Structure formats: structure tokens, C-alpha cells
């Protein structure tokens, strides 16, 4: 599946929509619409994050988590670069999550 990847949600920033440990199927694309759940990266930050696309912002997207109490999103880091759009969520078996 070229252009597709999986990711695990870590942390509470997308609760109640997504929970820590949810698995995601993501399609690599920068073409998204406001309201889409997306995987993003922020300049100067390590790793990828899952957020909700709010609006275009310059050359990137303003994104926010669904949990208003966690603000590790554009409110803290500014516009993001969209890496992909989430297409599917599933709950992995507990034994897969504990594998080392």
C-alpha cells in the first residue's frame, strides 16, 4: 500500500474522538479539508502528531486537538505541515501493544 502507513495514538490530546492506544490507518497526502483528522509535524518539534485540521494558515494548516485541556497543537507551535489524513481507527489487541 504505497502512500499508506499506520500510527498509534499516544496521549489524551484527541480525546474523546481518539484514545491513547488507538491504531490509525493514514494515507499520505497534504490535501485535506477543515474538520479532517490528520497527522502533522511542527517545525522544530520531533515526531508526528494527530490533530484536527481547522483552517489553512499560510503554507500549512492550523490544527488543534479535540481535548481543550491539552494544547500541544497550533496554539503552542503555530501552523503545521500535514503528512497525511486518517482514514480508519481500530483498537489493537492488547498483546500487540505490549510487544517489545
WODASUL-V11678 format. One record per residue. N is the residue number from 1. RES is the residue in one small letter. PHI is phi in degrees with one decimal (none if undefined). PSI is psi in whole degrees, 0 to 359 (* if undefined). OMEGA is omega in radians with two decimals (none if undefined). Layout:
n={N | N}
res={RES | RES}
phi={PHI | PHI}
psi={PSI | PSI}
omega={OMEGA | OMEGA}
//
This chain:
n={1 | 2 | 3 | 4 | 5 | 6 | 7 | 8 | 9 | 10 | 11 | 12 | 13 | 14 | 15 | 16 | 17 | 18 | 19 | 20 | 21 | 22 | 23 | 24 | 25 | 26 | 27 | 28 | 29 | 30 | 31 | 32 | 33 | 34 | 35 | 36 | 37 | 38 | 39 | 40 | 41 | 42 | 43 | 44 | 45 | 46 | 47 | 48 | 49 | 50 | 51 | 52 | 53 | 54 | 55 | 56 | 57 | 58 | 59 | 60 | 61 | 62 | 63 | 64 | 65 | 66 | 67 | 68 | 69 | 70 | 71 | 72 | 73 | 74 | 75 | 76 | 77 | 78 | 79 | 80 | 81 | 82 | 83 | 84 | 85 | 86 | 87 | 88 | 89 | 90 | 91 | 92 | 93 | 94 | 95 | 96 | 97 | 98 | 99 | 100}
res={x | x | x | x | x | x | x | x | x | x | x | x | x | x | x | x | x | x | x | x | x | x | x | x | x | x | x | x | x | x | x | x | x | x | x | x | x | x | x | x | x | x | x | x | x | x | x | x | x | x | x | x | x | x | x | x | x | x | x | x | x | x | x | x | x | x | x | x | x | x | x | x | x | x | x | x | x | x | x | x | x | x | x | x | x | x | x | x | x | x | x | x | x | x | x | x | x | x | x | x}
phi={none | -62.6 | 89.8 | -118.5 | -153.0 | -111.5 | -147.1 | -108.7 | -75.8 | -128.3 | 99.1 | -97.9 | -65.1 | -106.5 | -67.5 | -92.4 | -64.0 | -124.4 | -116.3 | -54.1 | 99.3 | -63.6 | -99.4 | -127.4 | -103.1 | -123.9 | -101.5 | -66.0 | -169.6 | -107.2 | -91.7 | -135.4 | -121.2 | -55.4 | 100.0 | -68.2 | -89.3 | -132.1 | -102.7 | -133.0 | -130.9 | -113.0 | -56.4 | 81.6 | -112.7 | -83.4 | 82.9 | -104.8 | -133.3 | -104.5 | -147.5 | -105.6 | -70.2 | -102.3 | -163.9 | -61.8 | -141.8 | 65.4 | -90.7 | -133.3 | -130.2 | -82.2 | -128.9 | -143.2 | -78.3 | -77.8 | -90.5 | -63.4 | -85.4 | -115.9 | -118.8 | -93.6 | -144.8 | -63.0 | -65.0 | -102.4 | -107.0 | 86.5 | -60.3 | -115.7 | -103.4 | -78.4 | -97.1 | -169.1 | -110.9 | -74.9 | -106.9 | -153.3 | -122.4 | -146.1 | -101.7 | -67.3 | -60.3 | -55.3 | -65.1 | -70.8 | -70.4 | -89.6 | -63.5 | -102.6}
psi={79 | 134 | 2 | 149 | 166 | 156 | 154 | 137 | 133 | 122 | 173 | 8 | 339 | 9 | 141 | 358 | 311 | 147 | 156 | 127 | 347 | 142 | 145 | 142 | 125 | 136 | 126 | 121 | 154 | 359 | 104 | 169 | 157 | 135 | 341 | 147 | 126 | 161 | 129 | 166 | 149 | 139 | 132 | 0 | 143 | 144 | 175 | 155 | 152 | 128 | 178 | 130 | 127 | 306 | 155 | 144 | 96 | 235 | 6 | 207 | 140 | 124 | 152 | 153 | 159 | 342 | 108 | 342 | 350 | 120 | 47 | 62 | 206 | 338 | 334 | 319 | 352 | 193 | 151 | 167 | 124 | 129 | 323 | 170 | 135 | 128 | 332 | 143 | 141 | 163 | 110 | 153 | 142 | 323 | 329 | 324 | 332 | 354 | 141 | *}
omega={3.13 | -3.13 | 3.14 | 3.02 | 3.10 | 3.13 | 3.04 | 3.09 | 3.08 | 3.10 | -3.02 | -2.98 | -3.13 | 3.09 | 0.17 | -3.09 | 3.12 | 3.13 | 3.06 | -3.13 | 3.07 | 3.08 | -3.08 | 2.95 | -3.00 | 3.04 | 3.12 | 3.08 | 3.01 | -3.14 | -3.14 | 3.07 | 3.06 | -3.12 | 3.12 | 2.99 | -2.98 | 2.99 | -3.04 | 2.94 | 3.14 | 3.09 | 3.10 | 3.13 | 3.11 | 3.01 | 3.14 | 3.11 | 3.06 | -3.08 | 3.07 | 3.10 | -3.12 | -3.13 | 3.02 | 3.13 | -3.10 | 3.13 | -3.11 | 3.14 | 2.95 | -3.10 | 3.09 | 3.01 | 3.14 | 3.13 | -3.07 | -3.10 | 3.12 | -3.05 | 3.06 | -3.04 | -3.09 | 3.08 | 3.12 | -2.97 | -3.10 | -3.10 | -3.11 | 2.99 | 3.14 | 3.10 | -3.11 | 3.13 | 3.13 | -3.14 | -3.02 | 3.04 | 3.01 | -3.13 | -3.12 | 3.07 | -3.11 | -3.12 | 3.09 | -3.13 | -3.11 | -3.13 | -3.13 | none}
//
